Amino acid sequence: MLGDDWMQPGETRIVGYAFLSGREAAEALSLNEHFYIWERRIIGEAKILSPEALTGR
């Protein structure tokens, strides 16, 4: 669940995400194109976007 809405299988969203290890985790994960969200199994795939990608600048 993201906010008040459930995310459906196959749905794509741009969401904010906080890493417990901060910038160090974000930098390590962004070395690859994608990373996986794990909660007892893979529940999602993610990609870290640059601020420029979000604003279109």
C-alpha positions in Angstrom: 0.0 0.0 0.0 1.3 3.4 -1.0 -0.5 6.2 0.8 -4.2 5.4 0.7 -4.0 3.4 -2.6 -3.1 -0.3 -3.1 -0.6 -0.9 -5.9 -1.7 -3.5 -8.4 0.6 -6.1 -10.0 2.2 -4.6 -13.1 1.4 -1.0 -12.1 4.2 1.6 -12.4 4.5 4.6 -10.1 7.1 7.2 -9.2 7.3 7.3 -5.4 9.6 8.7 -2.7 11.6 6.2 -0.7 13.7 6.6 2.4 16.7 4.4 3.0 17.7 3.6 6.5 21.3 3.9 5.5 20.7 7.2 3.8 22.7 8.4 0.8 25.2 5.5 1.1 22.4 3.0 0.3 21.0 5.1 -2.5 24.4 5.4 -4.1 25.2 1.7 -3.8 21.8 0.7 -5.2 22.0 3.1 -8.1 25.2 1.4 -9.4 22.8 -1.1 -11.2 19.9 -0.2 -13.4 17.3 -1.8 -11.2 17.1 -3.3 -7.7 14.4 -5.5 -6.1 12.1 -4.8 -3.1 12.1 -7.8 -0.8 9.5 -8.7 1.8 10.0 -12.4 2.4 10.0 -12.6 -1.4 10.5 -10.2 -4.3 7.5 -7.9 -4.2 8.7 -5.2 -6.6 11.4 -3.8 -8.8 12.8 -0.3 -8.5 15.0 2.2 -10.1 16.6 5.3 -8.5 15.8 8.4 -10.6 17.9 11.5 -10.6 16.2 14.8 -9.7 16.7 15.9 -13.3 14.7 12.8 -14.5 11.8 13.8 -12.2 11.7 17.5 -13.3 12.5 17.0 -16.9 15.5 19.4 -16.8 
